[in-house]
Amino acid sequence: MKIKKAVIFLIIAHIVGIFFLKRVFFSKPADKKAPSKSAAIEALTVRAVWLKREDLDLVFSYVGNIKARNEAKVYSKVNGKLDSYVLSEGDKVEKDQTVALVERDETGLKYELARVSSPIYGVVGKAFLDKGENILAQSTPVALVVDTREAVVRIDIPEQDIPYVSKGCPASLKLDSYPGEVFIGEVSKISEVLDAATRTLNVEIIIANSDNKLKSGMFARIDILAGKRQRVLALPQDALSKEDGSYYVFVVEADKAKKVKVEIGISNDKVEILNGLEENQKVIVFGQQGLRDGAVVKVVE
């Protein structure tokens, strides 16, 4: 009886095994759910502004070195040796006032000490010699006198800026020596001759220096205000991208980015839009790097 039950159990197990193997090797794999064509495309987050009209300053930026408006080296009229300085560096000096005394170099003869006088009003900026040093008349500089009441910066502006910069244009200067402080001057002189080698024009800017803060040799960053444009379409510089010499921006239309070619005018921190856009269009100013025409965007204004 036990043998009969064992045989029946084996037969049942065999049938179950065949059925299981058939399901494993011959059944069709379950269909994977195909992605829905209507699945939403992930929107790219961008920042945008409404294009508006505003007044825009026409500003040109340059760099240059400060110097006193009038500087003059002082020379002796006779050969000899430096006897002494009458004035020290930093002392005020009037025109024709004695700066130094020179012992004449004449063998066997004794003369009064020769006076070395300043040709201009100012302060003694530098004394070049030590006592006893040889001096050649009209050749060896004895001292430097600077008139510090006004300072100047001479810069070379590129040819394309020439039509806009004129005498009397206001200028602002910033110096590393005085962070956070702005010095005001104006264009006082413009050369009539263009440098053919560099295609630049020399321009002089004069700055009042009554407090004597501006020293010869200081480095300055200069902004010249050459005019104003009123009620122009203006965008931040970051909105622009440049390709093959042309400028483009992305505008938002129906939650999509549209690439638009634009023509620009004057620029500083903002740029004037001459053609390509209209007032009240929404223009992307951040997130447009790598953005494609027609991309879906989510706007943060």
C-alpha positions in Angstrom: 0.0 0.0 0.0 2.9 2.3 0.9 4.6 1.5 -2.4 1.4 2.4 -4.3 1.1 5.8 -2.6 4.8 6.5 -3.4 4.2 5.7 -7.1 1.2 8.0 -7.2 3.2 10.8 -5.6 6.0 10.5 -8.1 3.5 10.6 -11.0 1.9 13.7 -9.7 5.3 15.4 -9.1 6.3 14.6 -12.6 3.2 16.1 -14.1 3.6 19.3 -12.0 7.3 19.6 -13.1 6.4 19.3 -16.8 3.7 22.0 -16.4 6.2 24.3 -14.6 8.9 23.9 -17.3 6.3 24.5 -20.0 5.3 27.8 -18.3 9.0 28.9 -18.0 10.2 28.1 -21.5 7.2 28.4 -23.7 5.1 31.2 -22.2 5.3 34.7 -23.8 7.1 37.4 -21.8 4.8 39.9 -20.1 4.3 43.1 -22.2 6.2 46.1 -20.9 4.2 49.2 -20.7 5.3 51.5 -23.6 6.1 55.1 -22.6 3.2 57.4 -23.3 3.7 59.7 -26.2 1.7 62.3 -24.3 4.1 62.3 -21.3 4.9 65.9 -20.4 8.4 67.3 -21.5 10.3 68.6 -18.5 10.4 72.4 -18.7 13.7 74.3 -18.2 13.6 77.0 -15.5 14.7 80.4 -16.8 14.6 84.0 -15.5 13.0 86.6 -17.7 12.2 90.3 -17.7 9.6 92.4 -19.6 11.3 94.6 -22.2 10.6 98.2 -21.3 11.7 101.7 -22.4 14.1 103.7 -20.2 16.8 106.4 -20.4 20.2 105.0 -21.1 23.6 106.7 -20.4 26.2 106.5 -23.2 29.3 105.7 -21.2 32.8 104.8 -22.5 35.3 103.2 -20.1 39.1 103.4 -20.2 42.2 103.2 -17.9 45.1 105.6 -17.5 47.6 107.1 -15.1 47.2 110.3 -13.1 49.7 113.1 -13.4 49.9 116.7 -12.2 48.6 119.0 -14.9 51.9 121.0 -14.8 55.2 119.3 -14.0 58.7 120.7 -14.6 62.2 119.4 -14.0 64.5 122.0 -12.5 68.0 122.4 -14.1 71.1 124.4 -13.2 72.3 127.0 -15.6 76.0 126.3 -14.6 78.2 123.3 -14.2 79.2 122.4 -10.7 78.4 120.3 -7.7 75.3 120.3 -5.6 75.9 122.4 -2.4 72.5 122.0 -0.8 68.7 122.0 -1.3 66.9 125.1 0.0 63.6 123.4 -0.1 62.7 119.8 0.7 60.3 117.4 -1.0 56.7 118.4 -0.3 57.5 122.1 0.3 55.5 124.6 -1.7 57.5 126.7 -4.2 56.7 129.9 -6.1 57.7 130.5 -9.6 61.3 131.6 -9.8 61.9 130.7 -6.2 65.2 129.0 -5.3 65.1 125.3 -4.9 68.8 124.4 -4.6 72.3 125.9 -4.6 75.2 124.8 -6.8 78.9 125.3 -6.2 80.4 126.4 -9.6 83.0 124.2 -11.1 85.7 126.7 -11.9 89.3 125.8 -11.0 91.2 128.5 -9.1 88.2 130.8 -8.9 85.6 131.2 -6.2 82.1 132.3 -7.0 78.9 132.8 -5.2 76.7 129.7 -5.0 74.5 129.6 -8.1 70.8 129.5 -7.4 68.6 126.9 -9.1 65.1 128.3 -9.5 61.7 126.7 -10.2 60.1 127.7 -13.6 56.5 127.0 -12.2 54.4 127.3 -9.0 53.9 124.0 -7.2 55.5 121.7 -4.7 58.9 120.0 -4.8 57.9 116.5 -5.9 61.3 115.0 -6.0 64.9 115.9 -5.2 67.2 113.9 -7.5 70.7 114.5 -6.1 72.8 114.1 -3.1 75.2 116.8 -1.8 78.4 117.0 -3.8 77.1 115.2 -6.9 78.2 116.6 -10.3 75.8 118.7 -12.3 75.9 119.5 -16.0 74.2 122.7 -16.9 70.8 122.3 -18.5 71.4 118.5 -18.6 71.3 117.1 -15.0 67.9 117.4 -13.4 68.1 118.8 -9.9 64.5 118.5 -8.8 60.9 117.9 -10.0 58.3 120.6 -9.3 54.6 119.6 -9.7 51.5 121.8 -9.6 49.1 119.6 -7.8 46.1 121.9 -7.8 44.8 120.0 -10.8 45.5 116.5 -12.1 45.1 115.1 -15.6 44.8 111.8 -17.2 45.7 111.3 -20.9 44.1 108.4 -22.6 43.9 107.1 -26.2 40.4 106.4 -27.3 39.6 104.0 -30.2 38.5 105.4 -33.6 34.9 104.2 -33.2 34.4 106.3 -30.0 35.6 109.5 -31.6 32.1 110.7 -32.8 30.7 110.6 -29.3 33.5 112.0 -27.1 33.8 115.8 -27.1 35.4 118.6 -25.0 33.4 119.2 -21.9 32.1 115.7 -21.5 31.9 114.8 -17.8 34.2 112.0 -16.5 34.3 110.0 -13.3 37.5 108.3 -12.0 37.9 105.4 -9.5 41.3 104.6 -8.0 42.5 101.6 -6.0 44.0 104.1 -3.5 40.6 105.4 -2.5 38.1 102.5 -2.8 34.5 103.6 -2.9 35.4 107.2 -3.7 34.6 108.8 -7.1 36.5 111.8 -8.5 34.8 114.0 -11.0 36.5 115.6 -14.0 35.8 116.6 -17.6 37.4 116.2 -21.0 39.6 119.3 -21.4 41.5 118.6 -24.6 41.1 116.4 -27.7 43.9 115.9 -30.2 43.3 116.8 -33.8 45.5 114.1 -35.2 44.8 110.4 -35.2 47.6 107.9 -34.4 47.8 106.0 -37.7 49.6 103.0 -36.1 47.0 102.4 -33.3 44.0 104.1 -34.9 43.4 106.0 -31.6 43.0 109.6 -30.6 44.6 111.2 -27.5 42.2 112.8 -25.0 43.0 114.7 -21.8 40.8 114.7 -18.8 41.3 117.3 -16.1 40.3 116.8 -12.4 40.3 119.3 -9.5 42.8 118.3 -6.8 42.5 120.9 -4.1 42.9 118.3 -1.4 46.0 116.9 -3.1 44.7 113.3 -2.9 45.6 112.6 -6.6 49.3 111.8 -7.0 51.3 111.4 -10.2 51.5 107.8 -11.2 48.3 106.6 -9.7 46.3 104.2 -11.8 42.7 105.2 -12.6 39.6 103.6 -14.2 37.8 106.3 -16.2 34.2 106.5 -17.3 33.3 109.3 -19.8 29.6 110.2 -20.0 29.2 111.0 -23.7 25.4 111.5 -23.7 22.0 110.1 -22.9 19.5 108.2 -25.0 15.9 108.7 -23.8 13.1 106.2 -23.9 15.0 103.4 -25.6 14.4 99.7 -25.4 17.1 98.4 -23.1 18.1 94.9 -21.8 20.7 93.6 -19.4 23.9 92.6 -21.1 23.4 89.0 -19.9 20.4 88.6 -22.2 22.6 88.7 -25.3 24.4 85.9 -27.0 26.7 86.3 -30.0 27.0 83.9 -32.9 28.9 84.5 -36.1 29.1 88.3 -35.5 25.4 88.6 -34.8 23.5 89.1 -31.5 20.6 87.0 -30.4 18.1 86.8 -27.5 15.5 84.3 -26.4 11.9 85.5 -25.9 9.2 83.5 -24.3 6.1 82.8 -26.3 3.4 80.3 -25.1 5.8 78.8 -22.6 8.4 78.2 -25.3 11.8 79.9 -26.0 12.1 81.6 -29.3 15.5 82.7 -30.6 15.4 86.2 -32.1 18.2 88.1 -33.9 18.6 91.7 -32.7 20.5 94.8 -33.6 22.1 96.7 -30.7 23.1 100.3 -30.1 24.9 101.8 -27.2 25.8 99.7 -24.2 27.2 99.8 -20.7 25.6 97.7 -17.9 22.6 97.6 -20.2 22.3 97.5 -24.0 20.1 99.4 -26.4 17.9 97.3 -28.7 17.4 99.0 -32.1 15.7 96.2 -34.0 14.3 92.7 -33.6 12.2 93.2 -30.4 9.1 95.2 -29.3 8.1 96.7 -26.0 6.5 94.3 -23.5 8.0 91.2 -24.9 9.3 88.7 -22.2 13.1 88.2 -22.7 15.1 85.5 -21.0 18.1 86.9 -19.0 19.2 83.8 -17.2 19.2 80.1 -18.1 19.6 80.7 -21.9 23.0 79.1 -22.1 22.6 75.9 -24.2 18.9 76.7 -24.7 17.4 75.6 -28.0 14.8 77.4 -30.2 11.4 76.0 -29.3 12.4 74.5 -25.9 9.7 74.4 -23.2 10.5 76.8 -20.4 9.3 77.7 -16.9 9.7 81.4 -16.3 10.7 83.0 -13.0 10.2 86.7 -13.5 
